[in-house]
Amino acid sequence: MSHSQFRLLRERRFLPFFGTQALGAFNDNVYKNALLLVATYETAAYTTLDPKVLTNLGNGLFILPFVLFSGIAGQLADRFDKAVVMRIVKVCEIGIMALAGLGFATHNMPLLLAALFLMGAHSTFFAPAKYGLLPQVLSEDELVGGNALLEMGTFVAILLGTLLAGVIATRHELPPLVGALFLIAIVGLLCSLLIPAVAPVAPRLRIDPNILRSTLENMRAARADRIVFLSILGISWFWFYGALLLAQLPTYSKLILNGTENVFTTMLLGFSLGVGVGSLMCERLSGRRLEIGLVPLGSLGLTAFGIDLFFSTPAQPAAATVDWLAFLASSGGWHIVIDMTLIGVFGGLYIVPLYALMQRRTRREVMSRVVSANSVWNAIFMVVAAGFGAVLLKLGVTIPQLLLVGAILNFAVTAFIYARVPEFLLRFLAWIIARVLYRIRITGLEHVPAEGPALVVCNHVSFADALVLSAAIHRPMRFVMEAAIFRIPVARFVFRGMKAIPIAPASEDAAVKEAAFAQILAELRGGELVCIFPEGRLTADGSIGEFRPGLMRVMKEEPVPVLPVALSGLWGSSFSRCHRGLARYLPRRLWARIDVHIGAPVAPAVVTPEGLRALVAGLRGPVA
């Protein structure tokens, strides 16, 4: 339990902040969902607008402040103590709830929509402080677990807030609703007072009050790192898909399922619970390390169960209005709820690694501004989703058809992204190898430098060596491999995506050899890990061959630490040369144990091919 992510809930550096965030999300959803239910089921008492239009309008108003104010919000969170920023935001929340209470008491829809806009502004200023605080108070190996807890807490708060809103709105008891909104805001403020102070990361930063200029500056900071920007786009796509799905649930529940308010609540609870479960699964599935290979898995699940939701929808609404118990007792009720829950689970698997990747790759002094840029992109995608949904509905597309379009669009967009950025799919393949095909045991992981260049040397046992090493060592590596293997038609896509460096003997292709050495040196000078297999070819008998002297050329031109690594357990697998003919392709030893032994770095001044071979052989032991 000492290594569990849940231990953070016992520590003051995390618990008060976690409570403040969860209570804020709870209040957001008590209010938003009460308003959505009122807009859907009691429209005539508040407005003459069509419920479907009002639902999309409300979602758009909540998102709009993220576009308008995220620039300034990010600057404030970097300039000042984030704990102080969060306390000020929580004070403002009490005033917003007063305005919302007045709107409910007077059945004034414009006032309620204004309060919804202000709650969006509340979240806009809270988000950069929230996500910017995590890298300041958590260590690198706690980031995945901390983000998982944060997402879990958020969606449990959504779940409970939705449930409370449904209970109160169904009974049409507005005084308890207003009282609940005030009470939650006050408790959230009290929690924020317990958050320890954190040093401002940019205390001399000048706050630019120009909304457009400050926002553009934050977006430029986010674009400075390609991986960070891709993470932001991936997160934003999730919010597009989620907004498109969730915005339709109230009318889907009422018009398609002929359900009461608590049918909508049941589906939203399933989704929220799923996101919480999926978020918590991330740390376990990733081995407490950042694992972007979970992102493709998450996107596949979002598409699969989004499509299944369309096919599980009844062709005709129920003859009579049903409550949640009657809905679950119907033939397709549980099917729909399970689909919603699994969409949430895979959503959690998708989004937590992306948030952790964004935080890990961003420089601390611009963290909150990058988070603000993320908020802007999220908001843009969500506003587009609201407009996209509204336009398709106006054109006569049914709600189930709209949900199907969203699922298919998710597949098309993510397939395009993974084709352009193969790193995600390659990490997915490495994760499959690590968790499904093999059981990988790693020793000496602490020897891998957190940053800076190093030359990794490893024995060459099988065609899967590069993927096994990628699964074991989460820092990106550039692999040097035989040009003949690099050109294998089916595998070429994988090797190109890994940015592998093909090499050939000078006697075969001198130009390829020289290009390979130039690329190796360039990667090392850029601070990357480069992995070579100094034997020059796959082992034919399981033994470790002589190490070729080419690595000494690298040491002469770019002296960097050398990391000896040994693989054992792959000899005899389908990917090795242990078997001949068709027998090579038969599946063998599924879930076999593979050992990756990582030795201490060797100073470049003492590197010799013979010495490195002896180190690798000693690490491997007698079994290949």
N, C-alpha and C positions, 0 to 999 in steps of 0.2 A: 504493500500500500504506500510505502514511502516514495515510490516513483510514480504514483498515480496522479493524473491531472487534478483529481478531487482534493488533493492536499492543499491546493491553492485557496480553496474555500475556507481554510483555517488560518489564513495569513492576512494581516491587515493591509499589506501592499495590494491585495486583490479583492478581498471580500467586500469592503464598503463600496468600492467602485463597481463591483459586480451587482450589488444590491441596488445602487443608484441607477445603473443602466437597465436592470430588469424592471424596476418600478416605473421608469420612464416609458419603456415599451409596453408595460401593463396598462398604464394610463392612456397612452396613445390608442391602444386597441379597444379599451372600454369605450372611449369616446367615438373613435372612428366606426366601430361596428354598431354601436347604438344608433349613430347617425345613419349608417347604411340601412339598418333594419327599419328605422323610422321612414327613410326615404323610399324604401321598397314596399313596406306593408301599410304605412299610414300617410302616403303621399298627399292625399287630398287635404289633410289637416294642416299641411305646412306649405305646399307649393302646387302650382299647376304644371310643372315640368314633368316630362315622361320619366318614370323611374330609371330606365336604362340610361338615358342621357344624364340624369342627376348623379347616378353612380359613377359614371366616367368623369363627370365634371368634378365631383368630390375628390376622386383620386388625383386628377390633374392639379387641383388647388393645393393638395397636400404636398405634391412633388415640386411645384413651381418654386418655392423658396430655395430649394437646393440649387436650382439654376441661378437664381438671383444673388444669393448671399454666401455661397460656399467660398468664394474668393476671400472675403473679409474674415469669415469664420476660421479658415485655415491659418491666416496670418495671426489672428488673436491667439489661437492655441499654441503657435510656435513662439509668440512674443511673451506670453504670460504663463504663470503656473497653471497647468491644465486643471488642477483641483479647484482653483479659484474660478476658472471659466465655467466649470460644471456647476458650481454652487450658484453663480449668477443666473445660469440657465434655469436651474430648478426654482429659483425665486420667481422668475418670469412665468413659469408653468402655473403657479398658483393664480396669477392674474388672468391667464388665458382660460383657466377652468371657471373663473368667475364669469367671464364673458360667455362661455358655453352654457353655464347654468342659467344665465339670463335668457339666452336663445331658446333653451328647452322650455323655460317657464312661460315665455310669450309666444311660442310656436313661430318663431322668427327664423326662417331658413337662411336669409342673407347673413344674419348674425352668427348662426351655426357654421355656415361656410367660412365666414371670416375667422372664427375660432379654429377651424380646421386648417386654414392657411397659416395661422400663427403657430399651431402645433407642428406644422411642417418646418417653420422657421426655428422653433425650439429644437427639433431634431437636427436641423442643418448646423446649428452652432455646437450641438453636443457631439456630433459624429467625429470631427477632427480631433477633439480632445480625447474621445473614447479610444479610437483606434491608434492615435498617436501616443497614448499613455502606455499601451501594452509593451512596446519594445523598450521603454524606459524602465519598467519595473519587473520585466520577465527576462530570464536568460534565453539564449537562442534555442536551447532544446526544450524550453517551456512554451514557445510561441504557438505551436500547433495545439497543444493542450489548452492553453489560455484562450485562443480563438475558438476552439471547440466548445469550451465552457460558456464563452460569451454568446455564441450562436445558440447553444442549447438554452441558456437562460433567457435569451431574447424570445425564442419561439415557445418556450414554456409560458413566459409572460403573455405572449400573444394568445396562447391556448386559454389561459385562465382569464385574460381580459375579454376574450371573445365569449367565453362561457358566462361570465358575469354580465356582459352587455346583453347577451341573449336572454338570460333569466329576467333581468330588469325590464328590458324592452318588451318582452312577451307579456309581462304582467302590467305593462303601461304604468309603472310606478316611477315617475320622474324625480320626486324628492330623494329617494334612495340613490338614484343615479347621480344626481348633482353632489350629494354628500360623499359618495364613493370617489368621485373625481377629485374633490378637495382633499379628502383624507389621503389618497394615494400620493398626490402632489406634495403634501406636507411630510409624509414619511420619506419620500424620495429626497427632499431637502435635508432632512435629518441624517440620512445615510451619507449624503455628499459631504456633510461637515466632518465625517470621520475619515475621509480620504486623505492620506498623508500628502504633504506638500512635495512637489517635484520641481526640479530646477527648470526654468525656461530654456529651451534649446537654442533660441535666437533672440536673446534679450535686447539686442540693438536693432532689431528689425523695425523698419518704418511701416506703420499701418497705412495702406493706401485705401482711402474711402471710395475711390472710383470703382464701382461694381464691375464694370467690364474689364478694366485694366488689371485689377487684382485677380479676377478669375482667369484671364488669359495668362497671367504670370504663373499662377499655380499649375495650369495645364501644360505650360512649357516645362516646368519642373518635373512633371510626371512623364513627359516624353523624353527626358534626358536619358533614361535607361529603358532599352527596348523591352526587357523582360517585365519590368514594372508596368509599362504601358499596356503590354499584352495581357497582363493579369487584370488590369483595370477594365479592359474591353471584355474579358471573359466574365468578370463579376457583373458588369453592366448588362451583358446578354442574359445572365441569370435573372436579373431584375426585370428585364423586358418580358421574358417568358413567364416569370412569376406574376407580374402585374397583369399581363394579358389573361392568365388563368384565374387569378383571384378576383379580378374585377367582375368576372362573369358569374361568380358563384351565387350571389344573392338571387339574380334573375334565373339562373339555371335551376336553383332550388325551387323557386316559386312557380315558374312557367313550364319547365321541362319535367320536373319531378312532382309538381303539385304538392310541395311540402310546406310545412309551417316554418317559422323562423328557426326552430331548433334543428331542422334538417340541414339548413345552411351552417349552423353552428357545429353540427356533427362532422360535416365534411371539412370545415376549416380546422377543427380540432385534430382530425386525422392528419392533415397536412402539417400542422404545427408540431405535433408530436413526432411525425416522421423526420422533420428537419432536425429536431433536437436529438433524436436517436442517431441519425446519419452523422451529425456533427461529432457526437461522442465516439462514434465508431472510427473516426479519422485517426485519432492518436493510436488506437489499437492496431488498425490495419497498416499504419505507416511506421510502426515501431518507434513512436515518439519522435520521429524525424519528419521534416518536410518532404512529402511525397506527392509530386505533381502528377504521377501516374494515376492517382485516384480521380483526376479531373475527367479524362475520357470515360472512365467507368461511370461517373456521375451523369455525364451528358447522355450516354447510351440509355441509362435507366430513365432519365427524364423523357426521352423520346418514346421508349418502349411503352411505358405506363401511361403517357399522354395519349398515345394511339389507342391503347387498350381502354382508356376511359371513354373514348368516342364509341367504341363497339359495345361497351357495357351499358351505355345510356339506353333506356327503353325507347322504343319507337313511338309510343304514345304515353302521355302523362297518366298517372293513376286517375281512376274515375272519380274518386273523392279525395279531399285534402288529407294528407297523412302527416302524423307527427314522427319524431325520430325513431320511436319504437316500431311503429308500423312500417316505416321506411326500411329499417334493418331487417324486419321480418319478410319483406317482399323478396321476390326472386333475385333481383339484381342489386339490392341495397348494399349488402356487404361487399360485393364486387366493386362498387363505386368507391366506398370508403377505403378499401384496401388499395385501390389505385391511387387515391389521393394521398394516402399514407406513404406509399412507396415512391411517389413523386417527391414527397418531402424528404424521405431517406436519401434518395440519390441526389437531391438538391443539396443536402448537407455535405455529402461526399464531394460534391462538385465545388462548393464555394469556400469551405474552410481552408483547403490548401492554397487557394488563390489569394485569400486575405493574408495568410502567413507568408506567402512568397512576396507579396507586395511589401509587407513590413520588413522582411529580412533584406530585401534588395535595396531599400530606400535609405538614403543618408539620413541620420537622425535629425540633423538641423533643418531639414525640409519635410520631415515626416508628416506633420499635420497639414501642410499645404498640398502634399501629394494625396493625402486622404480626402482633402476638400475637392481636389480635381476628380478623384474617384466618385465623390458624391455628385459632382456636376454631370459626369458621364452617366452615372446611374440614373439621375433625374431625367436627362435627355432621352435615354432609352425607355424609361417608364412613361414619359410624356408621349413619346412616339407610339408606345404600346397602347396607351389610352386612345390616341387618335386613330391608330390602325384598327383597334377593336370597334370604335364608334363608326368608322367609315364602312367596314365590312358589314356591320349590323344594319346600317342604313341601306346598303346595297342588297339586303335580303338574305345574307348568309345567316344561318341559324346558329344558336349558341354552341351546340355540339360540333357543328362544322367548323366554327371558329376555333374551338379547342383542338380539333384535328389539324387545322392549318398551323396552329402554334407548334404542335409536336413535330410536324413534318418540317417546318421552318427551322426548328431547333436542330434537327438532323442535318439539314442542308448547310446552315451557318457553321455549326461545329465541324462538319466534315471539311468545309472550306478552310477554316482556321487551322485544323490539324494538318491539312495538305500543305499549307503555307508555312506552318511552324511545327515540324515533325517532332520536336522535343517532347511534347506532351504524349504523343502516341508511343514514342520510344521508351519513355519512363513507364508507360502503361505495360508495354511488353516486358520491361525489366521487372516490374512489380508482379506480373503474372508468373514469370520465372521464379522469382523469389518466394512467392506465396502459394503457388499451385503446382508447378512442375517439380520444384526442389524445395528442400529445407536448407536454407543457407545459414551457416554458423560463421560468425565473423570474430576474429581476434585481432587486437592491435589497432582498432579503428581510431584510437586516440592519436596515432602517429600521423594521420592524414592532416596536413596543414589546413587551417580554416580558410586561408587566402594565400595568394602568392604562387609562383610557379614551382613545379617539381616534375621530375621525370619518373614515371612509374614503370618498373620492369617486372615482367611476370612470365612464368612458364606458359607454354601454349599447348593446351590439352584438347580443345574442341572448337567447333564453329560457334558455340554459344559463349565463349569466354568473355567477349566484350559485354554482352548483356548481363552476364553474371556479375562482372565487376561493376557495371553501372548500377545494378541492384544493391550491391554491397556498399559502394562508395557514392554518396549522394552528390558530391561535388561533380559538376560536368567534367568529362574527360574527352580529349581528342585521341582516338585510337589510330595507331599506325598498323596497317595490315597489308598482306600480299595483294598486289594489284589483281591477280587472277581471282581471288576470293571477292574482292571489291566489285568485280564486274559480273558476278553471278546475277542473272536477270531478275529473279524474284527478290533477292536480298539487296539488290542495288539501292532500292528506295530506302531501306533501313540504314544502310551504311552511309548514304549521302545525308540522311537526316541526322545521323550521329556526328556528321562532319568528320568522318574518318579520313585518314590520309593514306592513299594508296602508295605503295613503294614496290620497286622491282630491282633485281640485281642489275648492275651496270651492263653486264653482258647481254641482258635481255632488252633493257630500255634505259639508257643512261639519262635521258631527259626526265623520265618519271622519277628516277632516283634523286636527281638534283632538285626537282620540284618538291619532292617529299621533304628533303632536308631543309629547304628554304621555308616550307610551311611549318615544320616542327619548331624551328628557331623563332619564327614569327609568333607562334602560339605561346611559347615559353616567355618571350619578351612581353607578351600581352598579359602575363600573370596566370596562364592556364595550366591545368594538369595535362600532361601528354603521356599516354601509355604506349609502350613498345613491347613487342615480344621478341627478345634478342636472339632466340633460336632461329628466327627467320621463316619457320614453317611449323605446321602442326606436328606433334610427336606421332611417330608411327608405331611405337611400342610402349608408350607410357612413361618412358624415361625422359630426363631433361637433357637436351642436346647442348652442344657448346654454344656459348654466347658469342655472337659475331662482334667484331671490333667497331662497327659503325657507331655505336653509342658513344665511343670516345671522341668521335668528331663533334658530336653534340656538346660533350663536356668541354671540349677545347674552345668552341665558339660561343657557348652560352652556359657557363658553369652554374648549375642549379642543384639543389639537393636531389638525391635519387632515393626513391621509395621502393624497396624490394617487396614483392607480393607473390605468394604462392597459392595455386589452386590445387585442391585434391578432391576426389570424388567424381570427377567428370569423365575419367577414363572408363570406357566400357559403356558409356551412354550412346544414344543414337546419333549424337552430334560429334562423336570422336571417330578416329580411324581404326578403332578396335575391331570392327566388323567389316566384311567385304560384301560387295554385291547388294542384292535386295535386302539382305539381313540388316544392313546399315540403317534402313528406314523403319524398321519395326520398333514400336514403343518399348522402352525398357526402363525399369526401375523408377516408376512414377513416384514422385515425392521423395526421391533419394536425397540423402544428406550431402551437401556440398560444403566444404570448408574453405574459407578465404582467410589466409594468414597474412597480416600486414606487419612488416618489420619496421624498426626505427630508421629514420632517414640517414643516408650516408652522405657525408660531405663530399663535394665534387673533387676535392684535391686527392682523395684516397680511393677513388673509384677505379676498378679494373674489371674487365669482363669476367676473369676467372674468380675474382673475389665476389662479384655479384651473383654468379652462378652458384657458388658455394653457399651464400646466404639464402638464396631462394630454395636450394635443395634442402638446407637445414630447416627452413620454415615449413616446407611441404612434408618432410618425413618420408617414410618408406612407401607410402601409398600415393599413386597419382590421382 
